[in-house]
Amino acid sequence: MSADKRPKPALAITSGEPAGIGPELCARLAERDWPLRPVVLGDIDLLRERGARAGFTTRFEPWNAHAEPGSGVLEVLHLPLATPSRPGVLDAANGRYVLDLLDRAIAGCKRGEFAAMVTAPVHKGVICESLGAAAAMPFSGHTEYLAEHTATPRVVMMLVGGGLRVALVTTHLPLSQVPAAITPQALEETLRIVHAALITDFGIAQPRILVAGLNPHAGEGGHMGREEIEVIEPVLERLRGEGMQLIGPLPADTLFVPHTLEKGDVALAMYHDQGLPVLKHASFGGGVNVTLGLPIIRTSVDHGTALELAGSGRADPGSLFAAIDLAAMMVIARAAHATTSAS
């Protein structure tokens, strides 16, 4: 087979909560030609039923790693439901099924079977219910699950969309717990992960990171909080000494204005609702969640299971499509960086 006829690298796409919109969003993937080869992980009969219910003409066939699919065909790595699923109706009996999809995608990425993975939305509550009170660690989300199952000590959540990249030092914490969580170690590790990912996975040779302060007006010289003086600024100074381009700490209310954003490649927010409302205002429905710091590439949609839309055919696939495009871009950038580094 000639080099230009080699099969495209495979991309694992987990179809997510079976009662939600994930399965029917996946049914839309046959509408486009993708830079990577999408392989949907899920129950093939569920996918066929949801696609037909939504009025799509997609044909689903079992994944064959050695043969490319035809036009209008979507390949499925079949993993069976525990119990039949109805649109919009959660069932804890299928909680383990959702985790099985993730486990299979992670395993496939680790051994090179898949070049990356993209995740459709899951429902944390139903997964926790399925695991029961005896679970050693309740399911708190994709990001934490992926970190645990790849033995990654720290990962960073970054959202991409609307012309913005926004990474977070802390994620799903009560606001009262945020200041204590922003330690010098946590901030330094986060900055190193973001910096490295922008180089290897986004092809930015000299990343510029805009760093938000924690307090209003970035503390205003200590009058509105001392975290900037005692924690943030010393870390930034130390890493600048290593050559990192770090701008800040900046007041968050003026960081996200055009003339400031054009000076950086990513904004680093101290907590979830400091940065993400701006990004989601700019890109909701087309944004992408990226987990940085993992040994594998993972992107995800920026929305939830939308149970009220399940089975209607009205769910917007824009975020899933964007997540696949970004995963492909990251695969290509990582391969190019590895080639350059080896030469």
SERO-4910 file (N, C-alpha, C, O; in steps of 0.05 Angstrom, whole numbers):
BEGIN
 pado doro    nc1    nc2    nc3   cac1   cac2   cac3    cc1    cc2    cc3    oc1    oc2    oc3
  Met    A     17    -24      0      0      0      0     18     25      0     36     27     16
  Ser    A     13     44    -18     29     68    -19     24     85      5      4     82     20
  Ala    A     44    104     10     43    120     35     17    136     36      6    140     57
  Asp    A      8    147     13    -16    164     13    -41    148     16    -63    160     18
  Lys    A    -40    121     15    -63    104     17    -65     90     44    -82     74     49
  Arg    A    -47     97     62    -48     85     89    -74     93    103    -83    116     99
  Pro    A    -85     75    118   -109     83    133   -104    106    152    -82    109    163
  Lys    A   -124    124    155   -121    146    174   -119    135    202   -130    113    208
  Pro    A   -104    149    219   -104    141    248   -132    140    259   -148    157    252
  Ala    A   -137    121    276   -164    119    288   -167    137    312   -149    140    328
  Leu    A   -191    148    315   -198    165    337   -221    153    353   -242    148    341
  Ala    A   -217    147    379   -238    135    395   -258    157    404   -249    177    415
  Ile    A   -283    152    400   -304    171    408   -323    156    427   -338    139    417
  Thr    A   -323    163    452   -341    149    471   -369    163    469   -371    187    469
  Ser    A   -390    147    466   -416    157    461   -431    167    486   -452    178    484
  Gly    A   -419    163    509   -429    175    534   -454    163    545   -461    140    540
  Glu    A   -468    179    561   -493    171    574   -513    162    553   -521    178    536
  Pro    A   -523    137    554   -541    127    533   -568    140    533   -581    140    512
  Ala    A   -576    152    556   -602    165    556   -601    194    546   -621    207    543
  Gly    A   -576    204    541   -573    232    533   -569    235    503   -577    217    488
  Ile    A   -558    257    495   -556    264    466   -531    252    453   -528    254    429
  Gly    A   -513    241    469   -488    230    458   -491    211    435   -479    215    414
  Pro    A   -508    190    438   -511    171    415   -520    184    389   -510    177    368
  Glu    A   -539    203    391   -549    214    366   -530    235    354   -529    238    330
  Leu    A   -514    248    372   -493    265    361   -472    249    346   -463    257    325
  Cys    A   -466    226    357   -447    208    343   -457    199    316   -442    196    297
  Ala    A   -483    196    314   -496    188    289   -491    208    267   -494    202    243
  Arg    A   -485    233    274   -481    255    255   -453    254    243   -448    268    223
  Leu    A   -435    238    254   -407    239    246   -403    230    217   -383    238    205
  Ala    A   -421    214    206   -418    205    179   -423    227    159   -420    223    135
  Glu    A   -432    250    168   -438    272    150   -414    285    138   -415    299    118
  Arg    A   -391    281    151   -366    294    143   -343    275    138   -343    252    148
  Asp    A   -324    284    123   -299    270    120   -279    281    140   -275    305    140
  Trp    A   -268    264    157   -252    273    179   -222    269    175   -215    250    161
  Pro    A   -205    286    186   -176    282    183   -166    256    197   -146    244    189
  Leu    A   -180    248    218   -175    222    231   -200    204    226   -221    214    218
  Arg    A   -197    179    232   -218    159    227   -235    155    252   -225    142    271
  Pro    A   -259    166    253   -275    163    278   -285    135    282   -296    122    264
  Val    A   -281    125    306   -291     99    315   -308    104    340   -297    112    360
  Val    A   -334    100    338   -351    105    361   -352     81    379   -356     58    370
  Leu    A   -348     86    405   -350     64    424   -378     65    437   -386     86    448
  Gly    A   -392     43    434   -419     42    445   -434     18    436   -423      1    421
  Asp    A   -459     16    445   -476     -7    436   -486     -1    408   -500     19    404
  Ile    A   -480    -18    389   -486    -12    361   -516    -12    356   -526      4    340
  Asp    A   -532    -28    371   -561    -27    368   -573     -2    379   -591      9    367
  Leu    A   -561      8    401   -570     34    412   -565     56    391   -582     73    386
  Leu    A   -541     56    380   -534     77    360   -552     76    336   -561     97    326
  Arg    A   -558     52    326   -576     49    304   -604     60    310   -616     74    295
  Glu    A   -613     53    334   -640     61    342   -642     92    345   -661    104    336
  Arg    A   -622    104    358   -623    133    362   -619    148    335   -631    168    331
  Gly    A   -602    137    318   -599    150    292   -624    149    276   -632    169    264
  Ala    A   -638    127    276   -663    124    261   -685    141    274   -700    154    260
  Arg    A   -686    142    300   -706    158    314   -703    188    307   -723    202    304
  Ala    A   -678    196    305   -673    224    299   -675    231    269   -673    254    261
  Gly    A   -680    210    253   -684    215    224   -658    215    208   -658    225    185
  Phe    A   -636    205    219   -611    205    204   -608    179    188   -620    159    194
  Thr    A   -593    180    166   -590    157    148   -563    143    152   -556    126    135
  Thr    A   -550    148    174   -524    136    179   -526    106    180   -545     95    191
  Arg    A   -506     93    168   -504     63    170   -482     57    190   -460     68    188
  Phe    A   -487     40    209   -468     32    229   -458      4    223   -473    -14    218
  Glu    A   -431      1    224   -419    -25    219   -397    -29    240   -385    -10    250
  Pro    A   -392    -54    247   -371    -60    266   -344    -50    256   -338    -52    232
  Trp    A   -328    -40    274   -302    -30    267   -283    -52    257   -281    -73    270
  Asn    A   -271    -47    234   -251    -65    223   -225    -48    220   -224    -32    202
  Ala    A   -206    -53    237   -181    -37    236   -166    -39    210   -149    -23    204
  His    A   -172    -60    194   -156    -65    170   -170    -57    144   -159    -61    123
  Ala    A   -194    -45    146   -208    -37    122   -222    -11    127   -236     -7    147
  Glu    A   -219      9    109   -233     34    111   -262     31    106   -270     16     88
  Pro    A   -279     46    120   -308     45    115   -316     60     89   -301     76     80
  Gly    A   -340     53     79   -350     67     55   -363     93     63   -365    100     87
  Ser    A   -372    108     44   -386    134     48   -412    129     64   -427    111     58
  Gly    A   -417    147     83   -442    145     98   -442    124    120   -462    119    132
  Val    A   -419    111    124   -416     89    144   -401    100    168   -381    113    165
  Leu    A   -411     93    192   -397    100    216   -389     74    230   -405     56    235
  Glu    A   -363     72    237   -353     48    250   -358     48    280   -356     69    293
  Val    A   -365     25    290   -372     23    319   -356      0    331   -356    -22    322
  Leu    A   -343      7    353   -331    -14    370   -353    -21    391   -358     -6    409
  His    A   -365    -43    386   -390    -51    401   -383    -58    430   -367    -77    435
  Leu    A   -396    -44    448   -396    -52    477   -425    -52    486   -438    -31    483
  Pro    A   -435    -74    496   -464    -76    500   -474    -61    525   -460    -60    545
  Leu    A   -498    -50    522   -512    -39    545   -518    -61    566   -520    -84    559
  Ala    A   -520    -53    591   -528    -72    612   -558    -76    610   -568    -98    616
  Thr    A   -573    -55    603   -602    -57    601   -611    -37    580   -598    -17    576
  Pro    A   -633    -43    566   -642    -24    546   -646      5    557   -653      8    580
  Ser    A   -640     24    539   -641     52    548   -662     67    532   -665     64    508
  Arg    A   -677     85    546   -696    102    534   -686    131    534   -674    139    553
  Pro    A   -691    146    512   -682    174    512   -693    190    535   -717    189    541
  Gly    A   -676    204    549   -684    221    571   -689    208    597   -695    221    617
  Val    A   -686    181    599   -692    166    623   -667    153    634   -657    134    622
  Leu    A   -656    164    655   -631    154    667   -636    127    680   -658    122    691
  Asp    A   -616    110    679   -618     83    692   -591     76    702   -572     73    687
  Ala    A   -588     74    729   -563     68    741   -551     42    733   -527     37    735
  Ala    A   -568     24    722   -558     -2    713   -538      1    690   -522    -16    685
  Asn    A   -539     24    676   -520     29    654   -497     46    662   -481     54    644
  Gly    A   -494     52    687   -471     69    696   -445     55    691   -426     69    682
  Arg    A   -443     30    696   -418     15    691   -412     14    661   -388     15    653
  Tyr    A   -432     13    644   -429     13    615   -414     38    606   -396     37    590
  Val    A   -422     61    618   -409     87    610   -380     86    618   -363     96    602
  Leu    A   -373     75    641   -345     73    649   -330     53    631   -306     57    626
  Asp    A   -344     32    623   -331     13    605   -322     26    578   -301     19    567
  Leu    A   -338     45    569   -331     59    544   -305     75    549   -287     74    532
  Leu    A   -303     88    572   -279    104    578   -255     85    581   -233     91    571
  Asp    A   -259     63    596   -237     45    600   -226     34    574   -201     31    570
  Arg    A   -244     27    556   -235     16    530   -220     37    513   -200     31    500
  Ala    A   -230     62    514   -217     83    499   -189     89    510   -169     92    496
  Ile    A   -187     90    537   -161     95    550   -141     72    543   -119     78    535
  Ala    A   -150     47    545   -133     25    539   -124     26    510   -100     21    504
  Gly    A   -142     33    492   -135     34    463   -115     56    457    -97     53    440
  Cys    A   -118     79    471    -99    101    467    -71     94    479    -51    100    467
  Lys    A    -71     80    501    -45     73    514    -29     54    496     -5     57    494
  Arg    A    -42     36    482    -27     17    466    -25     25    437    -16     10    420
  Gly    A    -33     50    430    -30     60    403    -51     51    383    -48     57    359
  Glu    A    -72     38    393    -94     30    375   -109     55    366   -119     56    343
  Phe    A   -112     75    383   -124    100    377   -104    123    380    -88    122    399
  Ala    A   -106    142    363    -87    165    364    -96    185    386    -80    200    396
  Ala    A   -122    185    392   -133    204    412   -160    194    419   -171    176    407
  Met    A   -172    208    439   -200    201    447   -216    227    450   -206    247    460
  Val    A   -241    225    443   -261    247    446   -284    236    461   -293    214    456
  Thr    A   -294    251    481   -315    241    498   -341    257    495   -341    281    497
  Ala    A   -362    242    491   -389    254    492   -397    256    522   -384    244    539
  Pro    A   -418    271    528   -423    277    557   -433    253    572   -447    235    562
  Val    A   -426    253    598   -436    232    617   -452    246    639   -451    270    641
  His    A   -466    230    654   -482    240    677   -468    230    703   -470    206    709
  Lys    A   -455    248    717   -440    241    741   -458    227    762   -450    207    774
  Gly    A   -483    237    765   -500    226    786   -507    197    781   -507    181    800
  Val    A   -513    190    757   -521    162    752   -498    144    754   -501    120    762
  Ile    A   -474    153    747   -450    136    750   -444    132    780   -438    109    788
  Cys    A   -445    153    796   -441    149    824   -462    131    837   -455    114    854
  Glu    A   -487    133    828   -507    115    838   -501     86    831   -505     68    847
  Ser    A   -491     82    807   -485     54    798   -461     43    814   -460     19    819
  Leu    A   -442     60    821   -419     50    836   -426     44    865   -414     26    877
  Gly    A   -445     59    876   -454     53    904   -436     66    924   -414     76    918
  Ala    A   -445     65    949   -430     77    971   -404     64    977   -386     75    990
  Ala    A   -401     39    967   -376     24    973   -353     32    955   -331     22    959
  Ala    A   -358     49    935   -337     56    916   -314     70    930   -319     87    947
  Ala    A   -290     62    924   -266     74    937   -264    103    930   -256    119    947
  Met    A   -271    111    905   -270    138    897   -295    144    880   -297    133    858
  Pro    A   -313    161    889   -336    168    873   -328    181    847   -307    195    846
  Phe    A   -344    178    826   -338    190    800   -343    220    802   -366    228    807
  Ser    A   -323    236    797   -327    265    798   -324    278    771   -327    303    769
  Gly    A   -319    262    750   -318    274    724   -297    260    706   -279    245    716
  His    A   -299    265    680   -280    254    661   -251    260    669   -234    243    669
  Thr    A   -246    286    675   -218    295    679   -205    279    701   -183    269    697
  Glu    A   -218    277    724   -206    263    747   -204    233    741   -184    220    749
  Tyr    A   -223    222    727   -223    193    720   -199    187    702   -185    167    706
  Leu    A   -195    204    682   -173    199    663   -146    202    677   -128    187    672
  Ala    A   -144    222    695   -119    225    710   -113    200    727    -91    190    727
  Glu    A   -134    190    741   -130    166    758   -122    142    741   -104    127    749
  His    A   -135    138    718   -130    114    702   -107    116    683   -101     97    668
  Thr    A    -93    138    684    -67    140    669    -44    146    688    -22    152    680
  Ala    A    -50    145    715    -30    150    736    -17    177    731      8    180    734
  Thr    A    -33    198    726    -23    225    721    -28    241    747    -51    245    754
  Pro    A     -7    251    760    -11    265    786    -26    291    784    -40    298    802
  Arg    A    -22    306    762    -37    331    759    -44    335    729    -27    331    711
  Val    A    -69    342    725    -78    349    698    -89    377    699    -95    388    720
  Val    A    -93    389    676   -103    416    674   -126    417    654   -124    406    632
  Met    A   -148    429    663   -171    432    645   -167    458    629   -162    479    640
  Met    A   -170    456    603   -169    479    586   -193    478    566   -198    457    554
  Leu    A   -207    500    563   -228    502    543   -218    519    520   -205    539    524
  Val    A   -226    511    496   -218    525    471   -243    531    455   -260    514    451
  Gly    A   -245    556    446   -268    563    429   -271    593    428   -262    608    445
  Gly    A   -285    602    407   -290    631    405   -265    647    402   -264    671    409
  Gly    A   -243    635    392   -218    649    389   -202    650    415   -182    664    416
  Leu    A   -211    636    436   -198    637    462   -188    610    471   -198    589    463
  Arg    A   -167    610    488   -159    587    503   -159    595    532   -146    615    539
  Val    A   -173    581    549   -174    587    578   -168    562    594   -182    543    593
  Ala    A   -146    563    609   -138    541    627   -144    548    656   -146    572    662
  Leu    A   -146    528    673   -154    532    701   -134    521    720   -123    499    716
  Val    A   -128    536    741   -111    525    763   -128    507    781   -118    485    788
  Thr    A   -152    514    788   -170    497    803   -196    493    786   -202    510    769
  Thr    A   -210    472    791   -234    466    775   -259    466    792   -270    487    798
  His    A   -268    442    799   -295    440    812   -292    441    842   -295    421    856
  Leu    A   -286    465    852   -284    469    881   -303    491    890   -309    509    875
  Pro    A   -314    488    915   -329    511    926   -311    535    927   -287    533    932
  Leu    A   -322    559    922   -306    583    921   -290    587    947   -268    598    947
  Ser    A   -302    579    970   -289    583    996   -263    567    998   -246    573   1014
  Gln    A   -260    546    981   -236    529    983   -215    536    963   -192    525    963
  Val    A   -221    555    945   -202    562    923   -176    574    934   -155    564    925
  Pro    A   -176    594    951   -151    606    959   -131    586    970   -107    587    964
  Ala    A   -140    568    987   -121    549    999   -110    529    978    -89    518    982
  Ala    A   -126    525    957   -117    506    936    -96    518    917    -82    503    903
  Ile    A    -94    544    917    -74    557    899    -48    560    915    -41    581    925
  Thr    A    -33    538    916     -7    537    929     14    543    908     10    540    884
  Pro    A     38    550    917     60    553    898     65    528    881     69    530    857
  Gln    A     63    505    893     67    480    878     46    476    857     52    469    834
  Ala    A     20    480    865     -2    476    846      1    495    823     -4    487    800
  Leu    A      7    520    828      9    540    807     33    534    789     30    535    764
  Glu    A     55    527    800     79    521    783     74    496    766     80    496    742
  Glu    A     63    475    777     57    451    762     38    457    739     41    447    717
  Thr    A     17    473    745     -3    480    725     10    495    702      6    490    678
  Leu    A     27    515    709     40    531    688     58    514    671     60    517    647
  Arg    A     73    495    683     91    478    668     75    460    649     83    456    626
  Ile    A     52    450    658     36    432    641     25    448    617     26    439    594
  Val    A     14    472    623      3    488    601     24    496    581     20    495    557
  His    A     47    505    591     69    513    574     78    490    556     82    494    532
  Ala    A     82    467    567     91    443    552     70    435    531     77    428    508
  Ala    A     45    436    538     24    428    520     21    447    496     16    438    474
  Leu    A     24    472    501     23    492    479     45    487    459     41    491    435
  Ile    A     68    478    469     90    472    450     85    446    435     87    445    410
  Thr    A     79    424    450     78    398    437     52    393    422     52    380    401
  Asp    A     29    403    433      3    396    422    -10    418    406    -30    413    392
  Phe    A      1    442    408    -11    465    393      9    478    375      2    497    361
  Gly    A     34    468    375     54    478    356     62    507    361     70    521    342
  Ile    A     60    517    386     68    544    392     96    543    405     99    534    427
  Ala    A    116    552    390    144    548    398    151    564    424    165    553    441
  Gln    A    140    588    427    146    604    451    119    614    462    111    637    457
  Pro    A    106    598    478     79    605    488     80    630    506     99    635    521
  Arg    A     59    646    503     55    669    521     30    664    538      8    660    527
  Ile    A     33    664    564     12    657    582      3    682    598     19    694    612
  Leu    A    -22    689    595    -34    711    611    -45    699    637    -62    681    636
  Val    A    -35    709    659    -42    697    685    -60    716    701    -52    739    706
  Ala    A    -84    707    708   -102    723    723    -94    724    753    -83    704    763
  Gly    A   -100    746    766    -98    746    795   -122    732    807   -141    726    793
  Leu    A   -121    727    833   -143    714    846   -164    735    855   -188    730    854
  Asn    A   -154    757    865   -172    777    878   -180    799    858   -168    802    837
  Pro    A   -201    815    865   -208    838    849   -184    856    845   -168    861    864
  His    A   -181    866    821   -158    884    814   -131    871    820   -111    885    825
  Ala    A   -130    844    819   -106    829    824    -94    837    851    -70    838    855
  Gly    A   -113    841    871   -104    847    898    -99    876    904    -98    884    927
  Glu    A    -95    892    883    -90    921    886    -68    926    907    -72    941    927
  Gly    A    -45    914    902    -22    919    919    -25    909    947    -12    918    966
  Gly    A    -43    889    951    -47    877    978    -71    888    992    -77    878   1014
  His    A    -83    909    982   -107    920    995   -131    903    993   -150    905   1009
  Met    A   -132    885    972   -156    868    969   -148    838    969   -161    822    957
  Gly    A   -127    832    984   -118    804    985    -88    803    979    -77    819    964
  Arg    A    -75    783    991    -45    782    989    -36    757    973    -12    752    971
  Glu    A    -55    742    962    -47    718    947    -29    725    923    -10    710    916
  Glu    A    -34    747    910    -17    755    887     11    761    896     30    752    883
  Ile    A     15    774    919     41    781    929     56    757    940     80    753    935
  Glu    A     41    740    955     54    719    970     57    693    955     74    676    961
  Val    A     39    688    935     39    663    921     44    666    891     63    655    880
  Ile    A     27    682    878     27    682    848     52    696    837     66    684    820
  Glu    A     59    720    846     81    734    835    108    720    839    124    719    820
  Pro    A    114    708    862    139    694    865    142    670    846    164    665    835
  Val    A    120    656    841    121    633    822    127    643    794    143    632    779
  Leu    A    113    665    786    117    676    759    146    685    756    158    680    735
  Glu    A    156    699    776    184    708    773    204    685    770    222    687    754
  Arg    A    200    664    786    218    641    784    217    628    757    238    621    746
  Leu    A    193    625    746    191    612    719    199    630    697    209    621    676
  Arg    A    196    656    700    207    675    680    237    672    679    249    674    657
  Gly    A    249    666    701    278    662    702    287    638    685    310    636    677
  Glu    A    268    619    680    274    596    663    268    602    634    272    585    616
  Gly    A    257    626    628    251    633    600    222    632    593    216    638    570
  Met    A    204    626    611    176    626    604    166    654    601    174    672    616
  Gln    A    148    658    582    136    684    578    109    685    593     89    675    583
  Leu    A    109    697    616     86    698    634     79    727    639     95    743    648
  Ile    A     54    734    633     44    761    636     24    762    659      3    749    658
  Gly    A     30    777    680     11    778    702     25    780    729     50    783    730
  Pro    A     10    777    750    -19    772    751    -35    797    742    -29    819    750
  Leu    A    -55    791    726    -72    812    714   -100    812    727   -110    790    735
  Pro    A   -112    835    730   -140    835    739   -158    820    720   -157    825    696
  Ala    A   -173    801    730   -189    784    712   -210    800    696   -217    792    674
  Asp    A   -219    823    707   -240    838    693   -229    853    668   -245    861    651
  Thr    A   -203    856    667   -191    868    643   -174    850    627   -165    857    605
  Leu    A   -168    826    637   -153    806    622   -167    799    596   -153    796    575
  Phe    A   -193    796    597   -208    786    573   -218    808    555   -239    806    543
  Val    A   -202    829    552   -208    850    532   -189    846    508   -167    836    512
  Pro    A   -198    853    484   -182    846    460   -153    854    461   -136    839    453
  His    A   -147    879    470   -119    888    468   -101    873    488    -77    872    484
  Thr    A   -112    861    509    -96    844    527    -94    816    516    -73    804    516
  Leu    A   -116    805    506   -116    777    496    -97    774    473    -86    752    470
  Glu    A    -94    795    456    -76    792    433    -47    789    441    -30    783    425
  Lys    A    -40    794    467    -13    791    476     -6    763    486     17    757    492
  Gly    A    -27    745    487    -22    718    497    -34    697    480    -50    702    462
  Asp    A    -25    672    485    -35    648    471    -56    633    488    -71    617    477
  Val    A    -57    638    514    -76    625    532    -79    643    556    -60    657    564
  Ala    A   -103    643    568   -108    656    593   -109    635    615   -123    615    611
  Leu    A    -95    639    637    -96    621    659   -113    634    681   -105    654    693
  Ala    A   -136    622    687   -154    632    708   -149    616    733   -140    593    733
  Met    A   -153    629    756   -148    616    782   -170    596    790   -165    577    804
  Tyr    A   -195    601    780   -217    583    787   -237    582    765   -237    599    747
  His    A   -255    563    767   -273    555    746   -289    579    735   -289    584    711
  Asp    A   -303    593    752   -321    614    743   -308    641    739   -321    661    735
  Gln    A   -282    642    741   -267    666    735   -262    668    705   -264    690    693
  Gly    A   -257    645    692   -251    646    664   -271    634    645   -274    643    622
  Leu    A   -285    613    654   -302    598    636   -327    613    627   -336    609    604
  Pro    A   -340    630    643   -363    645    633   -356    662    608   -372    664    590
  Val    A   -332    673    608   -324    689    585   -321    671    560   -332    678    539
  Leu    A   -308    649    563   -304    631    540   -331    620    531   -336    619    506
  Lys    A   -348    612    549   -373    600    540   -392    621    528   -408    614    511
  His    A   -389    646    536   -404    667    523   -395    669    494   -412    674    476
  Ala    A   -369    666    490   -359    669    463   -363    644    445   -362    646    421
  Ser    A   -367    621    458   -365    596    441   -385    574    448   -383    553    437
  Phe    A   -405    579    466   -421    556    475   -434    542    451   -446    555    434
  Gly    A   -433    516    452   -443    499    430   -422    493    410   -426    476    392
  Gly    A   -399    507    412   -377    501    393   -350    500    407   -329    499    394
  Gly    A   -351    501    434   -326    500    450   -317    471    454   -332    452    451
  Val    A   -292    469    463   -280    443    467   -265    443    494   -251    462    500
  Asn    A   -269    421    509   -255    417    534   -231    399    529   -234    377    517
  Val    A   -207    408    536   -183    392    532   -170    386    558   -169    404    576
  Thr    A   -161    362    562   -147    354    587   -117    354    581   -107    337    566
  Leu    A   -103    373    592    -74    375    588    -59    360    610    -68    357    632
  Gly    A    -36    350    602    -18    336    621    -20    306    620     -4    292    632
  Leu    A    -40    295    606    -43    266    604    -22    255    584    -12    270    567
  Pro    A    -16    229    586      1    217    566    -13    212    540     -1    205    520
  Ile    A    -40    215    539    -56    212    515    -70    238    509    -72    256    526
  Ile    A    -80    240    485    -95    264    477   -125    259    482   -136    239    473
  Arg    A   -137    278    496   -166    276    501   -179    303    498   -171    323    511
  Thr    A   -200    304    482   -217    328    480   -246    319    486   -253    295    486
  Ser    A   -263    339    491   -291    333    498   -309    356    490   -300    378    484
  Val    A   -335    350    489   -354    371    485   -355    390    509   -346    383    530
  Asp    A   -367    413    505   -369    433    526   -396    434    539   -403    453    553
  His    A   -413    413    534   -440    414    545   -447    387    558   -431    369    558
  Gly    A   -471    386    570   -479    362    584   -496    343    568   -496    345    543
  Thr    A   -510    326    582   -525    304    569   -551    313    555   -561    299    538
  Ala    A   -561    337    563   -585    348    551   -608    327    548   -617    322    526
  Leu    A   -615    316    570   -635    294    570   -661    302    556   -675    286    544
  Glu    A   -668    328    559   -693    338    548   -693    338    517   -715    338    505
  Leu    A   -669    337    505   -667    336    476   -663    308    465   -665    304    440
  Ala    A   -657    289    482   -649    263    472   -671    250    455   -694    250    463
  Gly    A   -663    240    433   -682    227    415   -696    245    396   -712    236    379
  Ser    A   -692    271    398   -708    290    382   -695    297    355   -708    306    337
  Gly    A   -669    292    353   -654    299    329   -648    329    328   -637    338    307
  Arg    A   -654    344    349   -649    373    349   -623    381    363   -617    405    363
  Ala    A   -609    363    374   -584    370    388   -563    379    368   -559    367    347
  Asp    A   -549    400    375   -528    412    358   -502    396    360   -492    394    382
  Pro    A   -491    386    338   -466    371    340   -441    388    338   -419    378    337
  Gly    A   -445    415    339   -422    433    335   -399    428    354   -376    428    345
  Ser    A   -404    424    379   -382    421    398   -368    394    394   -344    393    396
  Leu    A   -383    373    388   -370    347    382   -353    349    357   -331    339    357
  Phe    A   -363    362    337   -348    365    312   -322    381    318   -301    374    309
  Ala    A   -324    402    334   -301    418    341   -281    402    357   -257    405    354
  Ala    A   -291    385    375   -273    369    392   -257    349    375   -234    344    380
  Ile    A   -270    338    354   -256    320    336   -235    335    320   -213    325    317
  Asp    A   -242    358    309   -223    374    294   -199    381    311   -176    380    302
  Leu    A   -204    389    336   -182    397    353   -164    373    360   -140    375    361
  Ala    A   -177    350    366   -161    326    372   -143    319    348   -120    312    352
  Ala    A   -154    321    324   -137    315    300   -114    335    298    -92    327    292
  Met    A   -119    360    303    -98    380    301    -76    374    322    -53    377    316
  Met    A    -85    366    346    -65    360    367    -49    335    360    -25    334    365
  Val    A    -61    315    348    -46    291    339    -25    299    319     -2    290    321
  Ile    A    -33    315    300    -14    324    279      9    340    291     32    337    284
  Ala    A      2    359    309     22    376    321     41    360    338     65    365    338
  Arg    A     30    340    354     48    324    371     67    307    354     90    304    361
  Ala    A     57    297    332     75    281    314     96    298    302    119    290    300
  Ala    A     89    322    294    109    341    282    130    348    302    153    350    296
  His    A    121    354    327    140    361    348    159    338    354    183    342    357
  Ala    A    149    313    355    166    290    360    186    286    338    209    279    343
  Thr    A    178    291    313    197    289    290    218    310    292    242    304    287
  Thr    A    210    335    298    230    356    300    249    351    323    273    356    321
  Ser    A    239    342    346    256    337    369    276    315    364    298    315    375
  Ala    A    268    296    348    285    273    342    307    279    322    327    265    321
  Ser    A    303    300    306    322    306    284    345    323    295    363    329    279
***
